Amino acid sequence: MMLEKARYEDLQGVLDMLDHCNRVLSEKGLYQWDEKYPNRNFYEACIEDGELFLLKEEEHMVGTVVLNEDQDSGWSDINWQYTQGAQLIIHALLIDPDCQGKGYGQQALELCETYARKSNYSGIRLDAFSENPVALALYVKNGYQKVGEVYFESKPVNHQCYYCYEKEFRERRPVEAFIFDMDGVLIDSEPLHVAMEIKMLAELGIDITEDEMSQFIGTTNEHMWNTLIDRYNIKKTYQELVDHSEHVKKTYFETEDLHPIEGIPDLLIELKKRNIKLAVASSSPEEHINIITKKLGIDGYFQIMVSGEHVAHSKPAPDIFLRASELLGVGVEGCVVVEDSTHGIAAAKAAGMYCIGYEGPSSVNQSYDKADKVVGEFSNKLLINFSPKSIN
């Protein structure tokens, strides 16, 4: 079977096939298409734009599909997992009812994926009627992940719910280790750090904004305090400032209830099941790392914990991740870093590692442009494109 761009002289044949499909679907009680979509005007516009394709077996048309980058406005609230690169959208994929049950749907999907890869798309997105079990099974079988639901009020009652699916084309990456930043990744602690530091500076008569303090997220205390001493001519020494700051923070972390970011415990459990090595690589002091991970109940998952105190240069230098890689006994090509800050992401990429950027609820003034993948939540879907080398 092959994909062939439709011409205007093909239009009537396409409309006849659509009418045939609608009759068969309605007999089954499925009303996913109507006179509003897809219709003559829709197909005419797609032919003009070169987006309507015929699915042909030799010279016989067995189906049609529309391929472009147009996403329905109803998809705006969908939490798409893959946001890097252009996505190809599949619309109105139909197979002639007389040709169904012969594997043409599978072949059609494979042709769409081949087209997407050759056109340098990073993945495919589509929606499918929630009550069409044949279509849903086809997408799941081919590795499409359901990421949400959308409702079209223009459809008949009980026929408004559509499932949104996506599939990424990046090759599965062999991975031996996951390295997690701590603040902002394992625990939503960045706002606490910033608030305590702003209060401490205010006591010294220095009025500093959250935006300015957020520029230090991902760096070490030494870098932050020495920069502020020079910038504001602070009379206290670096050691005096850091000792007071660390005492205040340590007291807080030891006495207050702490909770991991949602999804982190389950993700760590899944990674452990897959025999993937785990590490923490944080700019925070070693004492804080130990206190926080223990209070979160996740310290036992990590083979090693590396502090910014252990390396010569803080993020965005790659030192901390290279040290974690060395201690784990895993090459940089086998490591995946999870980071939430501009400096952390830059450090991971400078180390030659794959980096997942986590855009959490407290992420402010951070850039994720250099991350290989960006997520807004943690779940096992994060592992879709990784194949653990360490599993026998």
Secondary structure, DSSP 4 states (H G I P E B T S, - for coil): -EEEE--GGGHHHHHHHHHHHHHHHHHTT-----SSSS-HHHHHHHHHTT-EEEEEETTEEEEEEEEES---GGGGG---S--SS-EEEEEEEEE-GGGTTSSHHHHHHHHHHHHHHHTT-SEEEEEEETT-HHHHHHHHHTTPEEEEEEE-TTSPTT--EEEEEEEE-SPPEEESEEEE-SBTTTB--HHHHHHHHHHHHHHTT----HHHHHTTTTS-HHHHHHHHHHHHT-SS-HHHHHHHHHHHHHHHHHHS---BPTTHHHHHHHHHHTT-EEEEEESS-HHHHHHHHHHHT-GGG-SEEEEGGGSSS-TTSSHHHHHHHHHHT--GGGEEEEE-SHHHHHHHHHTT-EEEEE--TT--S---TT-SEEESS-SGGGGTTEEETT--
